[in-house]
Amino acid sequence: MSRELDTAVKAAMAAGEITLGKFGELSSPEIMAKEFKDFVTEVDKACEAAISSLITASFPNDSLLCEEGTIANGSSGRTWIVDPLDGTLNFIHSFPVFSISIALCNPEGDILCGVVYQPLLRELFTAEKGCGAFLNGKAITVSSRTEREEFLVATGIPFKEYHYLESYMCMLKDVIRDSAGIRRAGSAAIDLAYTACGRFDGFWEYRLFPWDFAAGVLLVREAGGAVTDFGGNHNVFLRQSIIAGNATTHPMLLEKALDHFSEERSS
């Protein structure tokens, strides 16, 4: 394990302990609205402070991009991308699906290492570029399923932007016809981690933020899967719409995305 990944693991686990200390015990004053249907809690902020502190102490020349606003502009060209609590609404409602996501990117936009930690289950997903993906230290791979009637596919449903709702619903209907079931857990980082270890056969979501997907994208790729945007582009940071899956599910989902989100086609 590199020093970078070791730092990310320690930071994720420190944040995880903060979430465990407050899960199911949030009070109304600890919950704030950031914008329409988007919330932040004191736990998000405490987790972000713990993570950024540990990273900055170990790599003071690196930059930080965190969901709740912590930003540092370092000189190294590398950037840590952090979601201190992915699944905040779940956390607020004591729905036990949330995670901490931490990734490191180089100046060229390559994701060097990533961690997704699910504290309640003590599941730690880790990956380093070129070194494989792991769950609690054991190597993982994407699923090998090829029959559409067996696929379990994850997605994220639009909850505050409705201009693409019709396109999304049309794609959802198509995926329902070509799968055994759909799941919407409420944490894109978990969806991608579960795709990496074969629990989900694929995942798609339109318009995420880098902190939602950076670590999970590396997990899927290092687990032998494919990840692109809705236009088939490998650089998912450009459009920030994600399709992930194995050798069968990724092209299936990509075909449907191209049908229903034609504006996302590669130029």
Secondary structure, DSSP 8 states (H G I E B T S, - for coil): --HHHHHHHHHHHHHHHHHHHHTT---GGGEEEEETTEEEEHHHHHHHHHHHHHHHHH-TTSEEEETTS-EE--SSS-EEEEEEEETHHHHHTT-S--EEEEEEE-TTS-EEEEEEEEGGGTEEEEEETTS-EEETTEE--------GGG-EEEE---SS--TTHHHHHHHHHHHHHTSSEEE--S-HHHHHHHHHTTSSSEEEESS--HHHHHHHHHHHHHTT-EEE-TTS-S-TTTT--EEEE-TTHHHHHHHHHHHH-GGGS--
